[in-house]
Amino acid sequence: MMKLHGASNAAATAKGGVIGCPRESGAPRATRFHVFPVGPMCSLRRVLLMWLVPLFLLVGAASAAFSYWSYSLMVREFMDSQMQQLGDSIAMQDEHTTPPVLSAERVHKWGAYVIQVYGPGSGPAATSWPKVAAPLQAQAGFADLRLDGGTWRVYATEEHSGRRVQVLQSGTFRAHLAAERAGAAIAPVMILLPLAILILWGVSGAMSRAVQDIGRQAALQDEHTIAELPLERVPQELKPLVESFNSLLTRLRDAFATQRRFVQDAAHELRTPITAVALQLENVRCDLPEGACKQSFAQLEAGVSRAQRLVDQLLKLSRQEAPVLEAAGAVDLQAQLHESMNALIALADQRNIDLGLVAAVEGQPLPTFRCAPSDLRSVIDNLIENALRYTPEGGVVDVRIVNDGPRCAIEVVDTGPGIPPELLPRVFDRFFRVPGSNARGSGLGLSIAQAAAQRCGLRITLRNREDRSGLIARVEPA
């Protein structure tokens, strides 16, 4: 059975373009930028993450750097202003002021100002922290010093009444203060950044699943149920692709319908002349002499009979390939088997074959399949008829209902020659017949049964008997 998703994949790869993954080919082509790379990263979700997550991280890093820079500038201007006011106020006092002695914790951790008062001498007349030996700046104003492995911000006043004041503040404290303020400002961004990445992960996953849903809907299409894909929730960017695929589905549906009509018309046109030939052969049978002529006539009759069966099978196959209109429902297996066997009992008597039914064990619930009754009838009829045709005269064909717990199955067991193991995978192909078989047939019975079983959600498996020659055809839910 031909599946349309194979054709759609071929059509999609033939289109190429930016919307699909770039093909790995050795053919020369113009250099073109592709959003989707070759390999495992060729995925909507992965490409979104590959492009947007680094962008998010870059924005977060840039925001952190800008916040630190802006708060460093703010702290510098604010602290410089305080240092200038403090130094100028101390320098303009007429009386001698001795600043209080500070601790290292207050200087480095809390940012206390270190005050140095210089008189006419070379060294400081008074200092609030003797441990820092900062030389007096030659010019008044601000400067940055590096003392004892640390940085200091220094402000020196103009000389007033023979003295100068120098104010120092720890650069480490300023850096920590700017980092704290920048961290407080960037914290919401840092919290929202992983949240945004998680949301992007979820949204991209939902988008990927939506696209996969479109692919699954397309994969469900076959020649029996061809329908356009819905466009209600398809993104605008993908609508042209889905619409073009719907157009392809419409053309394929028309092509399959044309093929079915051709088979039906051909079979109908062939039925009339073949029936006429069969009637003419029936009329002339009595006028034939015994001997080789009658033997050739028998072969001719067999050929005409086979042609009639082939036409009937083609009509049945074309009807089965038409869209299914019959609603599925619960079908009583036992009643269906009785009906099929009654229809084929004449063929069994003609070939002197013992056709029997092995019903379910008493006390167990009657098994049912949920499917279209006509499809299930087609499966059972073709399997039983196939067993009757390939079982030698005087053989046995048993139809069994098997209850395996919650699952039930139908088995058609015959005493025919069986099928060589290497040919078992091919027996469902149309017009395939086992080489060397003398049974009359068209090679369509198992193919028709398999197509009907697939529509019913059933599976047909064939295996050779182990106790003797023969074949077991098993029908069970897929």
N, C-alpha and C positions, 0 to 999 in steps of 0.2 A: 504494500500500500504506500503510495507516495505521500509524504508529508510536506505541507507547504512551507514550514519554517526552514527547511533546507533551501528552498528556492529563495525565500526572503533573505536568508543570510548571504547567499550568493549575490543577490541584487544589491544588498547593502555594501558588501565589500567591493563590488564593481564601481559603485559611485565614488568612493574615496572622499576627499575634501576635508575641511577643517572639522566638521561635526563628527567624523569618525577617527579612529586611530590611524596614524600614518602606516602605510604598508611597508614591510621590510622587503625591498626588491633591489636587485642589482641594476635595474634599468636606469639610465641617466635621466634626471628630471631637474627642473628649475628649483633653486633653493627657496624654501618657503618655511616660514615660522609656523609651527604647530603648537597649539595649546596642550594637546595630549601627547605625551611622550610615548615612545615605543617600549613595550615590556609591561611589567606588573603595574606600573604607575598609570597605565592607560585606563583611567577610571574617573568618572565625574567626581566622586567623593574624594578620592586621593588628590586629584588636581586642585580642587577647591582648598583642601587643607594645605597642599604644598605651596599655594600662592598666598593664601590669606593668613595662615598661622605665622610665617616669618614677617608678614606685614604688621600683624598685631604686636609681635615681639619688638619689632623695630620702632613702632609708635610708642610702646611702653618704655623702651630704653631712651628714646628721644624726649619723652615727657619727663622721665626721671632726671635726665641731664639738664634739661631746661629749668626744671624746678630747683635743682641744686644751684644752678648758676644764678637764677633770679633771687633766691633767698640768700645766697652768699653776698650778692650785691646789696641787698636790703640790710642784712646784718652789718655789713661793713659801713654803710652810710650812717646807720643808726648809732652804732658803737663809736664811730669816729666823732660824731657830733657830741656824744656824751663825754668822750675823752677830752675834746677841745674845751667844752664848757667847764669841766672839772679842773683842767690844768690852768686855764686862764683865771678862774676864780681864786685858786690858791696863789697864783703868781701875783695877783693884784692886791692881796692882803698885806697890810703894812706890818702887822705883828708876825713874829716867827711862829709857824705852825708845825707841830711834830705829828706826822700821820701815824695811825695805829698800825702795829705790826700784824701782818697777815700770815695765814698758814698756807702750805702747799695745796691743800684741798680747796681752799677758797679761791686760790689763784687759778688753778688748772681746771677744777671741776665746776665752780660757780662763776668764773670769769671776773673775779674782783680786780680792780685797777691797782697796779703797783705805782706808787707815787715816789718820785725822787726829787728832792729839793737841792739845788746847787747854789752855793754862795760864791764868794770871791775866790775860794781855793780851787784846787784841781778836782777833788773828789766830792761826792754828795754830802751835804751837811746833814740831811735826814733822808731816810728811806723806809717804806712800809714793808719791804721784803729784801733783806740784805743778800739773800742767796743769788739774786740775779745781778750780775755785774755788767750792766749795760752802759757803754760810754755815752757821754752827753753828745747829742747831735750838734754838728757845727751850725746848721741852719735850722731855723724854726719851721715847724710843719710836721707832716706825717712821713713815716718811713717804715720799712719792713726790715727786721733784723733776724739773724739766725744765731742763737746763743745756746751752747751746751746741747746741740742736737735738736733744738726746738725752734719754732718760729714765734716772733713777737711783733705786735703792732705798736709803734712808738709815736707819741706826739710830744714835741718840744716847743715851749712857749718862747716868746721874745723876752729879752732881759728887762726886768722891772725892779727898780730900786736895788740894783746890784745882784740880783739873783734870777735864776731861771728854774722852771719846773718842767719835769719830764714825766709823762704818764705812759705806762706800758700795760698791755693786755695780752694774754696767752693766745697765740694763733690756733693752738689745738682746740681751745674752748670755742673759738669762732667757727672753726670747721665743724665741730660737733653740733653746735647750735644750728648752723645752716643745714646740716644733714637731717637733724630732727625735724625742722620745719618743712624741708623738702619731702621727707618721708611721710609726714602727716598729710601733706598735700597730694602726694602720689599714691597713698594707700588705697583710696577708692578705685583708682585706675588699676592697681595691681590686683585688687580683689575682683574687679569686673573682667580683667583680661582672661583668666582661666575659665570664668563663667561664660564669657563670649566664645571661647574655643569649644567648650562643651556644647553650647547652643549650636555653634557651627557644625560640630560633629553630628549632633542629632538631626539638624535640618538637612545637612548633606546626605545623611543616611536615609531620611524620608524621601528626598529627591531621587536618590539611587533606587530605592524600593519602588517608587512610582514608575520610573523608567523600566525596571525589571518586570513590573506588572504588565506594562504594555507588551514587553517581549513574551511573557507567559501567555497573554491572551492571543498573541499571534501564533505561538507554538501550538495552541489548542486547535487551530484551524486544520481541517483536512478536507478531502474532496467531498465528504458527506455533509459537513457543517461549515460552510464558508459564509462568514458574516463580517461586515465591516467593523473595525475597532471603534469603540466609543471615543468621542472627542471632548466630553464634558470637562474632564480634569487633566487634559493634556496641556502642558505649558505651550505658550505661544511659539517658543523657539522650536519645539518638536512637532507642532501641528503640520507644517509642510511635509515632514517625513512621514507622519502617520497618514495624512491624506493621500500621499503618493502610494503608500502601502495599501490603503483601502482601494485605490484605483487598480492596483495590481491584483488584489483579491477579487474585485469585480470581474476583471478580464479572465482570471483563472476559473471563476465560477461559471462564466459564460462558456469557456472552453470545455469544461467538464460536462456542462449541460448539452453542448453540441455533440460531444463524444457519445454521451448516453443516447441521445436521439438518433445518432447514426447507427449505433448498435441495435437499438430497438427497431428502427426502420429496416435495417438490413435483415434482421432476424424475421420480421413480419413478412418481408418480401420473399425471403427464402422458404418460409414455411409453406406457402401455397404451392409452388412448383414441386417441392419435395413430397408434399402430401399427394399431389397428383401422380407423381412417379410411383409412389408406394401403392396407390390404388390400381394403377395400370399393371404393376408387377403382380398384385393379387389376382387380377383378371386373367393374366396369361399363365399363371402357375399350373393350372390344370391341363393346359395344352402342350406342356413341355414333355418330351420323351425322357425316359430314364437314361442315366449315364452321365457323361462329362458335362453335357449341356445343363442338366439339372443341378449339378454340383456348382457350376459357375453361376447359375441363377441364385443359388442359396448365398453365395458370396456377395452377389449384387444386392440381395435383400438385406444382408447384414450391413453393408455399406450405407444403404439408404436409411436403415434403422439408426445407425450411428449418427448420420447427418441430422435426422429428426431430433435425436437426443441432444446433439450439440446446439441446435437452434433453440430448443427448450431451455437449455442451461444458459445460453446467452441472454435470452429474454429474462430469465430469473435473475441473472447477474446484473443486468441493466436496471431492473426494478429495485434491487437491493442498493445499488449505488445512488439512487435518487434520494433527495432529502427525506429524512424520517418524519412522518406526520403522525404515526401512531403513538399514543401516550404510553409510557412505561407503567407497569403495575405488577402486583404479585401474581405469579403464575404457578399453579399447582403442577409440580413436576410429574407426579404419578398419572394425573389425568392427561397431561400433554403426551407422555410416553405411550399411553394406551391409544390415543388418537393417531399418533405417527405410526405405531406398529400395525394398527388396523388398516391404514392406507397402504402399507408395504407387505402385508401378509400374502397378497397374490404373487408378488415377486419371489418371496420365500418358498411358496408352494411350487412355483414353476421350476425352481432350482433344487427342490427337495432339501431345503435347509430348515433345521429346527430353530425357529425364532422364538425366544422366550424372554420374560420379564422377571427379574429378581427384585421384588418390592422391598420397601423399608421394613425393618423389624417391627413387629407389633409392640405397641406401648410407646414408641418414639414418635415425636411430633412429625406430621407430614411436612416434608421439605418443600420450600418454595424458592423461586428466583424472582427477583424484581427486574423486569425488563419488558420490552414489547413482545406480546405473544407471537406475532408473526416471525420475528427474528429468532426466538427460541425454537419455534417449529422448524424453521429453515435449518438451524444447527442440528437438531435431532434427526430430521429427515435425511439430510445429506450424510451424516455419519452412519446411520443404519443402512442406508442404500449402498454406501461405499463398502461396508462390511459384507453385505449380501452379494455384491457383484464380484468381490475378490475372494470370497470363500468358495472352495470347490463344492460341487454337488454332494449332498449327503452330510455336509458339515453342520456346525452349530454356531449361532450368533446369540449371545446373551446380552441383555441390556440391564444394568444393575444401578440401583440407587444406593450410594454410599454415604453414610452419616459419619463424619469425622468431628465429633463434638459439635461446636457451633456452626461448623461449615459442612456443607453437603456437596456431593458431586454426582455426576452421571458417568458411567463407564460402559462403553460398547466393546464387548470382548468377542473376537471371532476366532475361528480355527483355520484361517487362511495361511498363505505363505509368509506373512509378515513383510517387513521392509528392511533392506540392508541398512545398518546403522549410519553409514556415511551418506545415505540419501534421505534420512529423516528430516534434516533442515530444509530440503527442497520440495517436499511433497505438497506444501501449501502454495507453491508457485502456480500461476495459471497455465493450463495446458501441459503441465508436467505429468508424465506417466512413468512408472518404474520400468526400466528396460527389461524385456523378456516376459512381460506380463501378457497373458492371453485374454484377460478380461476386457469386455467392451466398456469403453468409457471415453469421456471427453477431456479429462484432466482438470475439470472445473469444480467438481463437487467439494473437495476440501477447501479450495480457495473461497467458495461461496460460504461454506460453514464458518471459516475463520473470520470473514468480514462481518457476518451476522453476529458472531460471538463477541467481537470487539465492540460493536454497537451496544451489546447487552452488558458490557463490563465483565465478560467471561473470558476464560483462557482455555484453549484446547492444547493438550499435550498428547503425544503419541509415543508409545514404547512397545517393544516386542515382548511377548510372553516368555517367561522363564521356565514354565512347566512343560511347554510343548510349543510347536509352531503356531503362530497367530499374532494378532495385534490387539493392543488395548488403547482405545481412544478415550481420554478422560476430559470431561468438561467441568470446570469449577470456577468460582469467583476469582477474578484477577487480583 
